Amino acid sequence: MIYILPTDTCFWIACAFDDKKSYEKIYKIKKRNSLKPLAIMVEDFSWLETHSTLTPEQIDFLKQYEKPFTILTNSDPIELYLNFQDEHEDYYFNKDIYSEIAVRIANNPIEKKLIKGVWPIWLTSANISDTGENYNIEEIEEEFEYYIEKGVTQILWAKTILDEDVPASDVFRFIDDSLELEYVRKN
């Protein structure tokens, strides 16, 4: 199942981490270049402590970061999962694009509830690629009407009103083990 849900920035389109078919459909629905990775959202900072290469100091820094952010990091468990294949399943079709993982931390009950059920989730903004973030659920319903009517996509918490003045998240990585940041996008 593919979900459309509000976040701390805009509406996002997401699926369970282990749902490879929905993962591929997100690329199709968004008309997204297969060389552009998706982010993952995890429930809390403890995930970073156990599943990433970030230091405790870097995680403490992130806990204090005042704006929405996406952290680029390495994750051995995610890399193992992306490369896992059993006799019944194929690899992720574009697994080789993930030299690092873009991670967002859930920050509201909506996100946390979904993640508790399907932990973690793949996600990206709910819009056709290269058209800008979407803050209006009516526009999303119109843009993804075909997939919603077919039951491929489910809108969660559709009555949520988002503030269009909230910028997209800052995207960055730490330089080595320091607290120095290298920004990919800064708002």
N, C-alpha and C positions, 0 to 999 in steps of 0.2 A: 504494500500500500504506500502511496505517496501522500504526504501531508503538506498542507499550506498552513503556516502558523505565524503569529506575530512574535517579534523578538524585541530587544531593546533598541533596535534601529528601524528596520522595515519588516515587511512580510517576507518570509522565507519559504522555500519549497524543500522538503526533506523526506528521507526514508530511513528505515532501520539499517544499521551498519551491515548486517548480514543478508540484506535483501538485494542481491545482485541484479535481478530483473528490474526492480524499481530504480536502482542506481542508474542503469542504462537508459531507462525511460526518462529520467530527469534530463539527461543530455538531449534526448530526442525532443521532449516537450519544450525545453528552453532554446533549442537550436544552438546548443553550446558546443564549442570546439572541444573535441575529445582530448586535446593537449592541455586544457585548463582544468586543474584539479578542483574537487569540491573540498569544502571544509568539513570538520566534524564538530559536533557539539557534545560536550560531556556534562555530567551533572554538577560537578564541583571541582575545587582545586585539588582534592585528594587524588583525583584521577591523574593529574599532572605529576604528583609526587611518586606515584607507582608505575606510570606508563610512559614517562617522557625522560629525556636526558637533561631537563632543567635542574638547576641546583636549588636547594632550599631558599637561598637568598633571592634568586630570580623569581621563584614562586611567591615569596613575600612581597617583592616589588609589584608583581601582577595584582596581588590582592589589594594593593593601595592605588592602582592605576585608576584615574578618575573618569575616564571616558570608555565607551565601548571599544573593545579590542579583539583582535585575532592574533594569536601568537603562532609563529612558525617554529616548529621544533622537530626533533627526531623522536620516533617511538618504535622500539624494537617489537613490541606486541602487535602494533598496527602493521608494520612491515611484514611480520610473519603471517598475519591474517591475509593480507593482500596477496601473498604468494602461495597461500595454502590452496591445494586442489585435491579433492578426493575423486574417486571413480565416477561420481554422479554429478559433479559440478565443474565448471570451467573457472579459470582465473577471472579476476576483474579485467575487463577488456582493455583498460588503459593503466594497469597497475604500475607500469614503469615510469609514469610521470610523477610519482610521489617520492621525490628525493627527501622531502620533509613534509610534515603534516601541519595544516592550518587548523588550529584548535580554538574554539569559542567555548566559554564557560556559561552554562545556563544561569540566568539571573532572575527568573521569575517562575511562579508556580506552574504556568502553562508549559514552559519548556521542560521543567523538572519532571512533571507528571508524564509527559511523553517519553522522556529518556528512561524513566523508571521501567516503562513497559517494553522498550526496544533497545536499550543502551548499546553504544552511543548512537548518534544519528549522523548521517551525511546531510549536509545542507548547503544551500546557495540562495541568493536572493530570488524571490518569486517574480520573475520578469523574463521576457525573451532576451537572450544575451545581447549585450551592448545597447540596451534601451534605458538603463538607469533604474534605481531602486523604486519599488512600488509601495506606497503607504495607504492605498485606497482599495478596500476589499471588493468594491463593485467593479473596479477596473480589472482586478485579478480574476473575478468570476467571469467577466467577459472574455478576457485574454485566454483563460484556460477552460472555457465552457465545455468544449468537446470532451476533455478528459474528466471533468467533474461529472458530466452527465453519464459517461460510460462507467463511472464508479472506480476509475483508476486513481483519482485524486480526491482527497477528503479535506475540507477546510475545517480547521480547529479554531474555536474561539473567534468566530467571524465577527462578532459584535465589538471586538476590541478596536478602539480608535487610537491610531498612532500619530505621534507628533511629527509632521513633515519637516520640522526644523532640526530634528536630530540627525546629525551627519552619519554617514557610513562609518563603520568601525575603523580605527587605526589598525594597520597590519604591519607587524614588525617581527624581527628576530633579535635575540641577544647575540652579541659578538663574543664567541667562545663562552667562557664561564663568567664573564664580566656582567655588569649591569648596564653597559653601553648598548644602545639600541641602534639597529639598522632598520629604517622605515622603508617599507614597500609602498605604503599609502599612509599619509598623515592628514587628518582633517582638523 
